Amino acid sequence: MQIDEIAELILTLEGTPIHSYTDNVKNSLIAEKTNITDGNTALEYILDGYKTIIMLQREISNMPGDIADEGTVSQMSDYITLQEKEAWMYRSYLA
């Protein structure tokens, strides 16, 4: 659902969202992991991904007002709140 909302936001701001898996992998700051068979290892990789995503969302939220619009900042804030809670739950599970 978030990916659709982000794509819609990009379109609203007159941008063009990338939409192919290849483009997403090529442009991602999160490395693709393969051949993972252990659940705890998978969760550790997921948590690493959350760290990167939350860091980027914070950067977007902290952009100067003339660059970041209020809607984008609000959307990022909502995502950060949700993802921080999810990351906390995953960390609690691994503890």
PDB file with one MODEL, atoms N, CA, C and O in Angstrom:
MODEL        1
ATOM      1  N   MET A   1       0.813  -1.186   0.000  1.00  0.00           N
ATOM      2  CA  MET A   1       0.000   0.000   0.000  1.00  0.00           C
ATOM      3  C   MET A   1       0.864   1.261   0.000  1.00  0.00           C
ATOM      4  O   MET A   1       0.562   2.211  -0.723  1.00  0.00           O
ATOM      5  N   GLN A   2       1.926   1.284   0.794  1.00  0.00           N
ATOM      6  CA  GLN A   2       2.767   2.476   0.843  1.00  0.00           C
ATOM      7  C   GLN A   2       3.394   2.776  -0.513  1.00  0.00           C
ATOM      8  O   GLN A   2       3.547   3.938  -0.889  1.00  0.00           O
ATOM      9  N   ILE A   3       3.751   1.736  -1.238  1.00  0.00           N
ATOM     10  CA  ILE A   3       4.382   1.982  -2.534  1.00  0.00           C
ATOM     11  C   ILE A   3       3.420   2.680  -3.485  1.00  0.00           C
ATOM     12  O   ILE A   3       3.832   3.533  -4.271  1.00  0.00           O
ATOM     13  N   ASP A   4       2.128   2.318  -3.418  1.00  0.00           N
ATOM     14  CA  ASP A   4       1.127   2.995  -4.236  1.00  0.00           C
ATOM     15  C   ASP A   4       0.970   4.447  -3.814  1.00  0.00           C
ATOM     16  O   ASP A   4       0.877   5.337  -4.659  1.00  0.00           O
ATOM     17  N   GLU A   5       0.942   4.689  -2.508  1.00  0.00           N
ATOM     18  CA  GLU A   5       0.800   6.054  -2.005  1.00  0.00           C
ATOM     19  C   GLU A   5       1.987   6.912  -2.412  1.00  0.00           C
ATOM     20  O   GLU A   5       1.820   8.078  -2.772  1.00  0.00           O
ATOM     21  N   ILE A   6       3.179   6.344  -2.356  1.00  0.00           N
ATOM     22  CA  ILE A   6       4.377   7.092  -2.736  1.00  0.00           C
ATOM     23  C   ILE A   6       4.359   7.381  -4.230  1.00  0.00           C
ATOM     24  O   ILE A   6       4.687   8.491  -4.651  1.00  0.00           O
ATOM     25  N   ALA A   7       3.979   6.393  -5.035  1.00  0.00           N
ATOM     26  CA  ALA A   7       3.885   6.612  -6.483  1.00  0.00           C
ATOM     27  C   ALA A   7       2.861   7.705  -6.794  1.00  0.00           C
ATOM     28  O   ALA A   7       3.096   8.558  -7.650  1.00  0.00           O
ATOM     29  N   GLU A   8       1.734   7.676  -6.100  1.00  0.00           N
ATOM     30  CA  GLU A   8       0.716   8.711  -6.301  1.00  0.00           C
ATOM     31  C   GLU A   8       1.240  10.088  -5.894  1.00  0.00           C
ATOM     32  O   GLU A   8       0.964  11.084  -6.562  1.00  0.00           O
ATOM     33  N   LEU A   9       1.990  10.139  -4.807  1.00  0.00           N
ATOM     34  CA  LEU A   9       2.568  11.407  -4.365  1.00  0.00           C
ATOM     35  C   LEU A   9       3.540  11.933  -5.411  1.00  0.00           C
ATOM     36  O   LEU A   9       3.525  13.122  -5.729  1.00  0.00           O
ATOM     37  N   ILE A  10       4.386  11.059  -5.950  1.00  0.00           N
ATOM     38  CA  ILE A  10       5.337  11.473  -6.993  1.00  0.00           C
ATOM     39  C   ILE A  10       4.583  12.014  -8.203  1.00  0.00           C
ATOM     40  O   ILE A  10       4.963  13.042  -8.765  1.00  0.00           O
ATOM     41  N   LEU A  11       3.518  11.327  -8.605  1.00  0.00           N
ATOM     42  CA  LEU A  11       2.711  11.793  -9.739  1.00  0.00           C
ATOM     43  C   LEU A  11       2.044  13.133  -9.435  1.00  0.00           C
ATOM     44  O   LEU A  11       1.973  14.009 -10.297  1.00  0.00           O
ATOM     45  N   THR A  12       1.554  13.285  -8.196  1.00  0.00           N
ATOM     46  CA  THR A  12       0.928  14.532  -7.790  1.00  0.00           C
ATOM     47  C   THR A  12       1.908  15.695  -7.892  1.00  0.00           C
ATOM     48  O   THR A  12       1.526  16.812  -8.240  1.00  0.00           O
ATOM     49  N   LEU A  13       3.166  15.423  -7.588  1.00  0.00           N
ATOM     50  CA  LEU A  13       4.205  16.448  -7.641  1.00  0.00           C
ATOM     51  C   LEU A  13       4.821  16.555  -9.036  1.00  0.00           C
ATOM     52  O   LEU A  13       5.869  17.172  -9.226  1.00  0.00           O
ATOM     53  N   GLU A  14       4.137  15.936 -10.012  1.00  0.00           N
ATOM     54  CA  GLU A  14       4.510  15.985 -11.429  1.00  0.00           C
ATOM     55  C   GLU A  14       5.822  15.284 -11.732  1.00  0.00           C
ATOM     56  O   GLU A  14       6.539  15.661 -12.659  1.00  0.00           O
ATOM     57  N   GLY A  15       6.131  14.264 -10.945  1.00  0.00           N
ATOM     58  CA  GLY A  15       7.297  13.429 -11.206  1.00  0.00           C
ATOM     59  C   GLY A  15       6.879  12.138 -11.880  1.00  0.00           C
ATOM     60  O   GLY A  15       5.697  11.914 -12.141  1.00  0.00           O
ATOM     61  N   THR A  16       7.847  11.299 -12.156  1.00  0.00           N
ATOM     62  CA  THR A  16       7.584   9.995 -12.752  1.00  0.00           C
ATOM     63  C   THR A  16       8.195   8.926 -11.858  1.00  0.00           C
ATOM     64  O   THR A  16       9.417   8.811 -11.775  1.00  0.00           O
ATOM     65  N   PRO A  17       7.357   8.147 -11.191  1.00  0.00           N
ATOM     66  CA  PRO A  17       7.905   7.099 -10.326  1.00  0.00           C
ATOM     67  C   PRO A  17       8.485   5.956 -11.155  1.00  0.00           C
ATOM     68  O   PRO A  17       7.974   5.631 -12.227  1.00  0.00           O
ATOM     69  N   ILE A  18       9.550   5.356 -10.650  1.00  0.00           N
ATOM     70  CA  ILE A  18      10.045   4.157 -11.313  1.00  0.00           C
ATOM     71  C   ILE A  18       9.092   3.031 -10.959  1.00  0.00           C
ATOM     72  O   ILE A  18       8.495   3.032  -9.882  1.00  0.00           O
ATOM     73  N   HIS A  19       8.946   2.072 -11.862  1.00  0.00           N
ATOM     74  CA  HIS A  19       7.927   1.064 -11.622  1.00  0.00           C
ATOM     75  C   HIS A  19       8.360  -0.355 -11.941  1.00  0.00           C
ATOM     76  O   HIS A  19       7.620  -1.295 -11.650  1.00  0.00           O
ATOM     77  N   SER A  20       9.514  -0.540 -12.520  1.00  0.00           N
ATOM     78  CA  SER A  20       9.926  -1.911 -12.820  1.00  0.00           C
ATOM     79  C   SER A  20      10.803  -2.448 -11.694  1.00  0.00           C
ATOM     80  O   SER A  20      11.506  -1.692 -11.024  1.00  0.00           O
ATOM     81  N   TYR A  21      10.752  -3.753 -11.499  1.00  0.00           N
ATOM     82  CA  TYR A  21      11.571  -4.393 -10.472  1.00  0.00           C
ATOM     83  C   TYR A  21      13.049  -4.112 -10.736  1.00  0.00           C
ATOM     84  O   TYR A  21      13.800  -3.816  -9.806  1.00  0.00           O
ATOM     85  N   THR A  22      13.462  -4.201 -11.980  1.00  0.00           N
ATOM     86  CA  THR A  22      14.864  -3.971 -12.344  1.00  0.00           C
ATOM     87  C   THR A  22      15.304  -2.566 -11.949  1.00  0.00           C
ATOM     88  O   THR A  22      16.381  -2.391 -11.380  1.00  0.00           O
ATOM     89  N   ASP A  23      14.477  -1.564 -12.247  1.00  0.00           N
ATOM     90  CA  ASP A  23      14.825  -0.190 -11.885  1.00  0.00           C
ATOM     91  C   ASP A  23      14.873  -0.012 -10.370  1.00  0.00           C
ATOM     92  O   ASP A  23      15.738   0.693  -9.851  1.00  0.00           O
ATOM     93  N   ASN A  24      13.944  -0.650  -9.667  1.00  0.00           N
ATOM     94  CA  ASN A  24      13.944  -0.552  -8.205  1.00  0.00           C
ATOM     95  C   ASN A  24      15.209  -1.158  -7.612  1.00  0.00           C
ATOM     96  O   ASN A  24      15.823  -0.567  -6.724  1.00  0.00           O
ATOM     97  N   VAL A  25      15.600  -2.329  -8.093  1.00  0.00           N
ATOM     98  CA  VAL A  25      16.811  -2.982  -7.582  1.00  0.00           C
ATOM     99  C   VAL A  25      18.042  -2.141  -7.919  1.00  0.00           C
ATOM    100  O   VAL A  25      18.930  -1.974  -7.083  1.00  0.00           O
ATOM    101  N   LYS A  26      18.095  -1.619  -9.126  1.00  0.00           N
ATOM    102  CA  LYS A  26      19.246  -0.830  -9.574  1.00  0.00           C
ATOM    103  C   LYS A  26      19.412   0.459  -8.765  1.00  0.00           C
ATOM    104  O   LYS A  26      20.535   0.891  -8.507  1.00  0.00           O
ATOM    105  N   ASN A  27      18.300   1.068  -8.368  1.00  0.00           N
ATOM    106  CA  ASN A  27      18.339   2.352  -7.670  1.00  0.00           C
ATOM    107  C   ASN A  27      18.256   2.242  -6.157  1.00  0.00           C
ATOM    108  O   ASN A  27      18.334   3.255  -5.460  1.00  0.00           O
ATOM    109  N   SER A  28      18.101   1.041  -5.641  1.00  0.00           N
ATOM    110  CA  SER A  28      17.904   0.849  -4.209  1.00  0.00           C
ATOM    111  C   SER A  28      19.203   0.989  -3.419  1.00  0.00           C
ATOM    112  O   SER A  28      20.278   0.609  -3.885  1.00  0.00           O
ATOM    113  N   LEU A  29      19.081   1.533  -2.231  1.00  0.00           N
ATOM    114  CA  LEU A  29      20.213   1.572  -1.302  1.00  0.00           C
ATOM    115  C   LEU A  29      20.231   0.328  -0.420  1.00  0.00           C
ATOM    116  O   LEU A  29      21.134   0.149   0.397  1.00  0.00           O
ATOM    117  N   ILE A  30      19.231  -0.525  -0.592  1.00  0.00           N
ATOM    118  CA  ILE A  30      19.133  -1.768   0.173  1.00  0.00           C
ATOM    119  C   ILE A  30      19.505  -2.908  -0.763  1.00  0.00           C
ATOM    120  O   ILE A  30      18.857  -3.119  -1.788  1.00  0.00           O
ATOM    121  N   ALA A  31      20.543  -3.632  -0.407  1.00  0.00           N
ATOM    122  CA  ALA A  31      21.022  -4.718  -1.256  1.00  0.00           C
ATOM    123  C   ALA A  31      20.061  -5.899  -1.229  1.00  0.00           C
ATOM    124  O   ALA A  31      19.500  -6.242  -0.188  1.00  0.00           O
ATOM    125  N   GLU A  32      19.887  -6.508  -2.381  1.00  0.00           N
ATOM    126  CA  GLU A  32      19.068  -7.712  -2.471  1.00  0.00           C
ATOM    127  C   GLU A  32      19.804  -8.872  -1.806  1.00  0.00           C
ATOM    128  O   GLU A  32      21.005  -9.052  -2.005  1.00  0.00           O
ATOM    129  N   LYS A  33      19.085  -9.642  -1.029  1.00  0.00           N
ATOM    130  CA  LYS A  33      19.655 -10.815  -0.359  1.00  0.00           C
ATOM    131  C   LYS A  33      19.022 -12.062  -0.962  1.00  0.00           C
ATOM    132  O   LYS A  33      17.826 -12.080  -1.255  1.00  0.00           O
ATOM    133  N   THR A  34      19.818 -13.091  -1.145  1.00  0.00           N
ATOM    134  CA  THR A  34      19.298 -14.328  -1.729  1.00  0.00           C
ATOM    135  C   THR A  34      19.711 -15.521  -0.883  1.00  0.00           C
ATOM    136  O   THR A  34      20.614 -15.431  -0.051  1.00  0.00           O
ATOM    137  N   ASN A  35      19.035 -16.637  -1.109  1.00  0.00           N
ATOM    138  CA  ASN A  35      19.350 -17.910  -0.450  1.00  0.00           C
ATOM    139  C   ASN A  35      19.329 -17.823   1.072  1.00  0.00           C
ATOM    140  O   ASN A  35      20.180 -18.413   1.739  1.00  0.00           O
ATOM    141  N   ILE A  36      18.389 -17.111   1.608  1.00  0.00           N
ATOM    142  CA  ILE A  36      18.249 -17.005   3.057  1.00  0.00           C
ATOM    143  C   ILE A  36      17.251 -18.068   3.497  1.00  0.00           C
ATOM    144  O   ILE A  36      16.110 -18.098   3.035  1.00  0.00           O
ATOM    145  N   THR A  37      17.693 -18.930   4.389  1.00  0.00           N
ATOM    146  CA  THR A  37      16.815 -20.003   4.864  1.00  0.00           C
ATOM    147  C   THR A  37      16.521 -19.908   6.355  1.00  0.00           C
ATOM    148  O   THR A  37      15.685 -20.653   6.867  1.00  0.00           O
ATOM    149  N   ASP A  38      17.188 -19.015   7.048  1.00  0.00           N
ATOM    150  CA  ASP A  38      17.004 -18.856   8.489  1.00  0.00           C
ATOM    151  C   ASP A  38      16.142 -17.628   8.761  1.00  0.00           C
ATOM    152  O   ASP A  38      16.455 -16.534   8.292  1.00  0.00           O
ATOM    153  N   GLY A  39      15.065 -17.801   9.512  1.00  0.00           N
ATOM    154  CA  GLY A  39      14.142 -16.712   9.796  1.00  0.00           C
ATOM    155  C   GLY A  39      14.769 -15.550  10.539  1.00  0.00           C
ATOM    156  O   GLY A  39      14.492 -14.393  10.225  1.00  0.00           O
ATOM    157  N   ASN A  40      15.620 -15.844  11.533  1.00  0.00           N
ATOM    158  CA  ASN A  40      16.260 -14.760  12.282  1.00  0.00           C
ATOM    159  C   ASN A  40      17.192 -13.944  11.399  1.00  0.00           C
ATOM    160  O   ASN A  40      17.262 -12.721  11.524  1.00  0.00           O
ATOM    161  N   THR A  41      17.904 -14.615  10.512  1.00  0.00           N
ATOM    162  CA  THR A  41      18.776 -13.901   9.570  1.00  0.00           C
ATOM    163  C   THR A  41      17.937 -13.004   8.667  1.00  0.00           C
ATOM    164  O   THR A  41      18.308 -11.861   8.397  1.00  0.00           O
ATOM    165  N   ALA A  42      16.814 -13.522   8.205  1.00  0.00           N
ATOM    166  CA  ALA A  42      15.923 -12.730   7.360  1.00  0.00           C
ATOM    167  C   ALA A  42      15.439 -11.483   8.107  1.00  0.00           C
ATOM    168  O   ALA A  42      15.415 -10.390   7.542  1.00  0.00           O
ATOM    169  N   LEU A  43      15.056 -11.648   9.372  1.00  0.00           N
ATOM    170  CA  LEU A  43      14.605 -10.503  10.152  1.00  0.00           C
ATOM    171  C   LEU A  43      15.721  -9.475  10.362  1.00  0.00           C
ATOM    172  O   LEU A  43      15.461  -8.272  10.365  1.00  0.00           O
ATOM    173  N   GLU A  44      16.943  -9.937  10.533  1.00  0.00           N
ATOM    174  CA  GLU A  44      18.067  -9.008  10.671  1.00  0.00           C
ATOM    175  C   GLU A  44      18.244  -8.184   9.401  1.00  0.00           C
ATOM    176  O   GLU A  44      18.508  -6.984   9.475  1.00  0.00           O
ATOM    177  N   TYR A  45      18.100  -8.815   8.236  1.00  0.00           N
ATOM    178  CA  TYR A  45      18.184  -8.088   6.974  1.00  0.00           C
ATOM    179  C   TYR A  45      17.021  -7.114   6.824  1.00  0.00           C
ATOM    180  O   TYR A  45      17.199  -6.003   6.325  1.00  0.00           O
ATOM    181  N   ILE A  46      15.840  -7.526   7.253  1.00  0.00           N
ATOM    182  CA  ILE A  46      14.678  -6.640   7.212  1.00  0.00           C
ATOM    183  C   ILE A  46      14.927  -5.420   8.096  1.00  0.00           C
ATOM    184  O   ILE A  46      14.629  -4.294   7.698  1.00  0.00           O
ATOM    185  N   LEU A  47      15.467  -5.637   9.286  1.00  0.00           N
ATOM    186  CA  LEU A  47      15.774  -4.522  10.187  1.00  0.00           C
ATOM    187  C   LEU A  47      16.808  -3.578   9.584  1.00  0.00           C
ATOM    188  O   LEU A  47      16.695  -2.362   9.739  1.00  0.00           O
ATOM    189  N   ASP A  48      17.809  -4.118   8.901  1.00  0.00           N
ATOM    190  CA  ASP A  48      18.790  -3.265   8.215  1.00  0.00           C
ATOM    191  C   ASP A  48      18.094  -2.408   7.157  1.00  0.00           C
ATOM    192  O   ASP A  48      18.402  -1.227   6.993  1.00  0.00           O
ATOM    193  N   GLY A  49      17.154  -3.024   6.446  1.00  0.00           N
ATOM    194  CA  GLY A  49      16.399  -2.281   5.440  1.00  0.00           C
ATOM    195  C   GLY A  49      15.571  -1.170   6.061  1.00  0.00           C
ATOM    196  O   GLY A  49      15.514  -0.059   5.533  1.00  0.00           O
ATOM    197  N   TYR A  50      14.926  -1.472   7.187  1.00  0.00           N
ATOM    198  CA  TYR A  50      14.156  -0.445   7.888  1.00  0.00           C
ATOM    199  C   TYR A  50      15.046   0.727   8.278  1.00  0.00           C
ATOM    200  O   TYR A  50      14.643   1.881   8.138  1.00  0.00           O
ATOM    201  N   LYS A  51      16.250   0.447   8.765  1.00  0.00           N
ATOM    202  CA  LYS A  51      17.166   1.531   9.155  1.00  0.00           C
ATOM    203  C   LYS A  51      17.407   2.470   7.979  1.00  0.00           C
ATOM    204  O   LYS A  51      17.361   3.691   8.130  1.00  0.00           O
ATOM    205  N   THR A  52      17.660   1.900   6.822  1.00  0.00           N
ATOM    206  CA  THR A  52      17.922   2.703   5.631  1.00  0.00           C
ATOM    207  C   THR A  52      16.687   3.502   5.229  1.00  0.00           C
ATOM    208  O   THR A  52      16.778   4.696   4.942  1.00  0.00           O
ATOM    209  N   ILE A  53      15.541   2.844   5.208  1.00  0.00           N
ATOM    210  CA  ILE A  53      14.304   3.512   4.798  1.00  0.00           C
ATOM    211  C   ILE A  53      13.964   4.658   5.748  1.00  0.00           C
ATOM    212  O   ILE A  53      13.637   5.759   5.304  1.00  0.00           O
ATOM    213  N   ILE A  54      14.041   4.401   7.048  1.00  0.00           N
ATOM    214  CA  ILE A  54      13.718   5.440   8.029  1.00  0.00           C
ATOM    215  C   ILE A  54      14.695   6.603   7.926  1.00  0.00           C
ATOM    216  O   ILE A  54      14.291   7.759   8.051  1.00  0.00           O
ATOM    217  N   MET A  55      15.973   6.317   7.701  1.00  0.00           N
ATOM    218  CA  MET A  55      16.964   7.378   7.542  1.00  0.00           C
ATOM    219  C   MET A  55      16.597   8.267   6.346  1.00  0.00           C
ATOM    220  O   MET A  55      16.641   9.493   6.447  1.00  0.00           O
ATOM    221  N   LEU A  56      16.239   7.654   5.229  1.00  0.00           N
ATOM    222  CA  LEU A  56      15.875   8.422   4.040  1.00  0.00           C
ATOM    223  C   LEU A  56      14.593   9.222   4.257  1.00  0.00           C
ATOM    224  O   LEU A  56      14.486  10.364   3.812  1.00  0.00           O
ATOM    225  N   GLN A  57      13.629   8.622   4.938  1.00  0.00           N
ATOM    226  CA  GLN A  57      12.382   9.336   5.218  1.00  0.00           C
ATOM    227  C   GLN A  57      12.639  10.536   6.127  1.00  0.00           C
ATOM    228  O   GLN A  57      12.020  11.587   5.955  1.00  0.00           O
ATOM    229  N   ARG A  58      13.536  10.388   7.081  1.00  0.00           N
ATOM    230  CA  ARG A  58      13.885  11.523   7.949  1.00  0.00           C
ATOM    231  C   ARG A  58      14.551  12.639   7.133  1.00  0.00           C
ATOM    232  O   ARG A  58      14.286  13.820   7.357  1.00  0.00           O
ATOM    233  N   GLU A  59      15.405  12.259   6.198  1.00  0.00           N
ATOM    234  CA  GLU A  59      16.038  13.264   5.335  1.00  0.00           C
ATOM    235  C   GLU A  59      14.989  14.034   4.541  1.00  0.00           C
ATOM    236  O   GLU A  59      15.065  15.256   4.420  1.00  0.00           O
ATOM    237  N   ILE A  60      14.006  13.310   4.000  1.00  0.00           N
ATOM    238  CA  ILE A  60      12.930  13.961   3.254  1.00  0.00           C
ATOM    239  C   ILE A  60      12.132  14.884   4.168  1.00  0.00           C
ATOM    240  O   ILE A  60      11.801  16.006   3.785  1.00  0.00           O
ATOM    241  N   SER A  61      11.821  14.415   5.370  1.00  0.00           N
ATOM    242  CA  SER A  61      11.036  15.205   6.314  1.00  0.00           C
ATOM    243  C   SER A  61      11.763  16.462   6.754  1.00  0.00           C
ATOM    244  O   SER A  61      11.126  17.459   7.095  1.00  0.00           O
ATOM    245  N   ASN A  62      13.089  16.429   6.751  1.00  0.00           N
ATOM    246  CA  ASN A  62      13.881  17.571   7.218  1.00  0.00           C
ATOM    247  C   ASN A  62      14.340  18.495   6.103  1.00  0.00           C
ATOM    248  O   ASN A  62      15.140  19.399   6.343  1.00  0.00           O
ATOM    249  N   MET A  63      13.851  18.286   4.891  1.00  0.00           N
ATOM    250  CA  MET A  63      14.216  19.177   3.789  1.00  0.00           C
ATOM    251  C   MET A  63      13.641  20.557   4.061  1.00  0.00           C
ATOM    252  O   MET A  63      12.592  20.691   4.692  1.00  0.00           O
ATOM    253  N   PRO A  64      14.329  21.573   3.584  1.00  0.00           N
ATOM    254  CA  PRO A  64      13.810  22.934   3.787  1.00  0.00           C
ATOM    255  C   PRO A  64      12.408  23.073   3.206  1.00  0.00           C
ATOM    256  O   PRO A  64      12.055  22.393   2.243  1.00  0.00           O
ATOM    257  N   GLY A  65      11.621  23.955   3.796  1.00  0.00           N
ATOM    258  CA  GLY A  65      10.238  24.145   3.388  1.00  0.00           C
ATOM    259  C   GLY A  65      10.041  24.463   1.920  1.00  0.00           C
ATOM    260  O   GLY A  65       8.992  24.144   1.360  1.00  0.00           O
ATOM    261  N   ASP A  66      11.026  25.085   1.279  1.00  0.00           N
ATOM    262  CA  ASP A  66      10.854  25.416  -0.130  1.00  0.00           C
ATOM    263  C   ASP A  66      11.056  24.210  -1.038  1.00  0.00           C
ATOM    264  O   ASP A  66      10.758  24.274  -2.230  1.00  0.00           O
ATOM    265  N   ILE A  67      11.564  23.103  -0.478  1.00  0.00           N
ATOM    266  CA  ILE A  67      11.760  21.887  -1.270  1.00  0.00           C
ATOM    267  C   ILE A  67      10.682  20.863  -0.939  1.00  0.00           C
ATOM    268  O   ILE A  67      10.038  20.327  -1.841  1.00  0.00           O
ATOM    269  N   ALA A  68      10.484  20.590   0.337  1.00  0.00           N
ATOM    270  CA  ALA A  68       9.519  19.570   0.771  1.00  0.00           C
ATOM    271  C   ALA A  68       8.162  20.228   1.022  1.00  0.00           C
ATOM    272  O   ALA A  68       8.069  21.231   1.731  1.00  0.00           O
ATOM    273  N   ASP A  69       7.127  19.661   0.443  1.00  0.00           N
ATOM    274  CA  ASP A  69       5.792  20.191   0.683  1.00  0.00           C
ATOM    275  C   ASP A  69       5.204  19.559   1.937  1.00  0.00           C
ATOM    276  O   ASP A  69       5.668  18.516   2.397  1.00  0.00           O
ATOM    277  N   GLU A  70       4.202  20.188   2.469  1.00  0.00           N
ATOM    278  CA  GLU A  70       3.606  19.737   3.731  1.00  0.00           C
ATOM    279  C   GLU A  70       3.038  18.327   3.635  1.00  0.00           C
ATOM    280  O   GLU A  70       3.153  17.548   4.581  1.00  0.00           O
ATOM    281  N   GLY A  71       2.427  17.990   2.500  1.00  0.00           N
ATOM    282  CA  GLY A  71       1.857  16.661   2.315  1.00  0.00           C
ATOM    283  C   GLY A  71       2.915  15.573   2.359  1.00  0.00           C
ATOM    284  O   GLY A  71       2.702  14.519   2.958  1.00  0.00           O
ATOM    285  N   THR A  72       4.056  15.825   1.725  1.00  0.00           N
ATOM    286  CA  THR A  72       5.153  14.855   1.719  1.00  0.00           C
ATOM    287  C   THR A  72       5.704  14.667   3.128  1.00  0.00           C
ATOM    288  O   THR A  72       5.923  13.538   3.566  1.00  0.00           O
ATOM    289  N   VAL A  73       5.925  15.763   3.830  1.00  0.00           N
ATOM    290  CA  VAL A  73       6.454  15.691   5.189  1.00  0.00           C
ATOM    291  C   VAL A  73       5.494  14.919   6.086  1.00  0.00           C
ATOM    292  O   VAL A  73       5.926  14.091   6.887  1.00  0.00           O
ATOM    293  N   SER A  74       4.200  15.182   5.959  1.00  0.00           N
ATOM    294  CA  SER A  74       3.198  14.486   6.762  1.00  0.00           C
ATOM    295  C   SER A  74       3.184  12.995   6.448  1.00  0.00           C
ATOM    296  O   SER A  74       3.117  12.165   7.355  1.00  0.00           O
ATOM    297  N   GLN A  75       3.248  12.659   5.168  1.00  0.00           N
ATOM    298  CA  GLN A  75       3.241  11.250   4.770  1.00  0.00           C
ATOM    299  C   GLN A  75       4.482  10.540   5.299  1.00  0.00           C
ATOM    300  O   GLN A  75       4.382   9.418   5.796  1.00  0.00           O
ATOM    301  N   MET A  76       5.641  11.170   5.202  1.00  0.00           N
ATOM    302  CA  MET A  76       6.870  10.554   5.707  1.00  0.00           C
ATOM    303  C   MET A  76       6.792  10.372   7.215  1.00  0.00           C
ATOM    304  O   MET A  76       7.239   9.353   7.740  1.00  0.00           O
ATOM    305  N   SER A  77       6.229  11.347   7.914  1.00  0.00           N
ATOM    306  CA  SER A  77       6.094  11.250   9.366  1.00  0.00           C
ATOM    307  C   SER A  77       5.227  10.056   9.753  1.00  0.00           C
ATOM    308  O   SER A  77       5.552   9.319  10.684  1.00  0.00           O
ATOM    309  N   ASP A  78       4.125   9.871   9.034  1.00  0.00           N
ATOM    310  CA  ASP A  78       3.258   8.723   9.299  1.00  0.00           C
ATOM    311  C   ASP A  78       3.999   7.413   9.065  1.00  0.00           C
ATOM    312  O   ASP A  78       3.883   6.479   9.860  1.00  0.00           O
ATOM    313  N   TYR A  79       4.759   7.344   7.976  1.00  0.00           N
ATOM    314  CA  TYR A  79       5.505   6.121   7.660  1.00  0.00           C
ATOM    315  C   TYR A  79       6.573   5.838   8.706  1.00  0.00           C
ATOM    316  O   TYR A  79       6.756   4.693   9.121  1.00  0.00           O
ATOM    317  N   ILE A  80       7.282   6.887   9.133  1.00  0.00           N
ATOM    318  CA  ILE A  80       8.330   6.706  10.140  1.00  0.00           C
ATOM    319  C   ILE A  80       7.728   6.133  11.420  1.00  0.00           C
ATOM    320  O   ILE A  80       8.281   5.199  12.000  1.00  0.00           O
ATOM    321  N   THR A  81       6.609   6.681  11.861  1.00  0.00           N
ATOM    322  CA  THR A  81       5.955   6.189  13.076  1.00  0.00           C
ATOM    323  C   THR A  81       5.604   4.711  12.945  1.00  0.00           C
ATOM    324  O   THR A  81       5.871   3.927  13.856  1.00  0.00           O
ATOM    325  N   LEU A  82       5.016   4.333  11.835  1.00  0.00           N
ATOM    326  CA  LEU A  82       4.621   2.951  11.597  1.00  0.00           C
ATOM    327  C   LEU A  82       5.836   2.029  11.520  1.00  0.00           C
ATOM    328  O   LEU A  82       5.846   0.961  12.134  1.00  0.00           O
ATOM    329  N   GLN A  83       6.840   2.427  10.785  1.00  0.00           N
ATOM    330  CA  GLN A  83       7.996   1.562  10.576  1.00  0.00           C
ATOM    331  C   GLN A  83       8.882   1.462  11.806  1.00  0.00           C
ATOM    332  O   GLN A  83       9.499   0.422  12.033  1.00  0.00           O
ATOM    333  N   GLU A  84       8.957   2.513  12.597  1.00  0.00           N
ATOM    334  CA  GLU A  84       9.702   2.409  13.854  1.00  0.00           C
ATOM    335  C   GLU A  84       9.038   1.392  14.782  1.00  0.00           C
ATOM    336  O   GLU A  84       9.725   0.634  15.466  1.00  0.00           O
ATOM    337  N   LYS A  85       7.715   1.375  14.808  1.00  0.00           N
ATOM    338  CA  LYS A  85       7.005   0.403  15.635  1.00  0.00           C
ATOM    339  C   LYS A  85       7.238  -1.011  15.116  1.00  0.00           C
ATOM    340  O   LYS A  85       7.478  -1.926  15.903  1.00  0.00           O
ATOM    341  N   GLU A  86       7.170  -1.200  13.799  1.00  0.00           N
ATOM    342  CA  GLU A  86       7.408  -2.525  13.224  1.00  0.00           C
ATOM    343  C   GLU A  86       8.838  -2.990  13.527  1.00  0.00           C
ATOM    344  O   GLU A  86       9.053  -4.146  13.892  1.00  0.00           O
ATOM    345  N   ALA A  87       9.804  -2.092  13.376  1.00  0.00           N
ATOM    346  CA  ALA A  87      11.196  -2.448  13.661  1.00  0.00           C
ATOM    347  C   ALA A  87      11.357  -2.821  15.135  1.00  0.00           C
ATOM    348  O   ALA A  87      12.055  -3.781  15.457  1.00  0.00           O
ATOM    349  N   TRP A  88      10.719  -2.073  16.023  1.00  0.00           N
ATOM    350  CA  TRP A  88      10.777  -2.388  17.456  1.00  0.00           C
ATOM    351  C   TRP A  88      10.229  -3.786  17.715  1.00  0.00           C
ATOM    352  O   TRP A  88      10.805  -4.548  18.492  1.00  0.00           O
ATOM    353  N   MET A  89       9.109  -4.126  17.061  1.00  0.00           N
ATOM    354  CA  MET A  89       8.519  -5.452  17.267  1.00  0.00           C
ATOM    355  C   MET A  89       9.452  -6.549  16.757  1.00  0.00           C
ATOM    356  O   MET A  89       9.592  -7.587  17.404  1.00  0.00           O
ATOM    357  N   TYR A  90      10.083  -6.337  15.621  1.00  0.00           N
ATOM    358  CA  TYR A  90      11.043  -7.330  15.096  1.00  0.00           C
ATOM    359  C   TYR A  90      12.239  -7.471  16.031  1.00  0.00           C
ATOM    360  O   TYR A  90      12.687  -8.586  16.303  1.00  0.00           O
ATOM    361  N   ARG A  91      12.764  -6.338  16.528  1.00  0.00           N
ATOM    362  CA  ARG A  91      13.907  -6.403  17.454  1.00  0.00           C
ATOM    363  C   ARG A  91      13.508  -7.146  18.732  1.00  0.00           C
ATOM    364  O   ARG A  91      14.292  -7.930  19.266  1.00  0.00           O
ATOM    365  N   SER A  92      12.302  -6.900  19.214  1.00  0.00           N
ATOM    366  CA  SER A  92      11.816  -7.585  20.417  1.00  0.00           C
ATOM    367  C   SER A  92      11.729  -9.092  20.178  1.00  0.00           C
ATOM    368  O   SER A  92      12.053  -9.884  21.063  1.00  0.00           O
ATOM    369  N   TYR A  93      11.299  -9.478  19.001  1.00  0.00           N
ATOM    370  CA  TYR A  93      11.212 -10.891  18.669  1.00  0.00           C
ATOM    371  C   TYR A  93      12.600 -11.533  18.662  1.00  0.00           C
ATOM    372  O   TYR A  93      12.769 -12.658  19.133  1.00  0.00           O
ATOM    373  N   LEU A  94      13.580 -10.825  18.135  1.00  0.00           N
ATOM    374  CA  LEU A  94      14.937 -11.388  18.042  1.00  0.00           C
ATOM    375  C   LEU A  94      15.655 -11.421  19.383  1.00  0.00           C
ATOM    376  O   LEU A  94      16.598 -12.190  19.569  1.00  0.00           O
ATOM    377  N   ALA A  95      15.208 -10.585  20.318  1.00  0.00           N
ATOM    378  CA  ALA A  95      15.903 -10.493  21.619  1.00  0.00           C
ATOM    379  C   ALA A  95      15.744 -11.740  22.443  1.00  0.00           C
ATOM    380  O   ALA A  95      16.266 -11.816  23.555  1.00  0.00           O
TER     381      ALA A  95
ENDMDL
END
